[in-house]
Amino acid sequence: MTTSDWPLWEVFVRSRRGLSHTHAGSLHAPDAEMALRNARDLYTRRNEGVSLWVVPSSAITASSPDEKDPFFEPSADKPYRHPTFYEIPEGVQHL
């Protein structure tokens, strides 16, 4: 297997100040362990992160930008999903 045959991996990094992982980029690697090591060397070499996720690109399923209106339309008629629907009690922090 040559490097051009290696699967593509998507890399997500959680920064020191962040609470969630964000997409940092992609890389090719023969397996998950090597993808994780390469992601560490490539995307956190200046101590940018505290956690890494590597996911095979083939395992990601995404919605199509061309179908955004019909795909996300059902959420428009559910006002309870919006935080303005609820009253926040006094004393509740970090909501």
C-alpha angles and dihedrals in degrees: 000000000000125000090257089061094053115111121255117249128198115221125213122187130194109210125218091255097037132090097202137048117253128199109264101175145280138284141177120243136156095235144000096267093053091044090055093049093046091047090052092051095044105037105028104036091121095048092262095146146041098193137030134198123191118192128181107250089225090062094059119094117190137184118249118253088217091062098044096117099053093035096054097032096097091065093060094073095053107082092171088073091067119083091229088072093068130066111226112223118236112265097032110128134193098019 
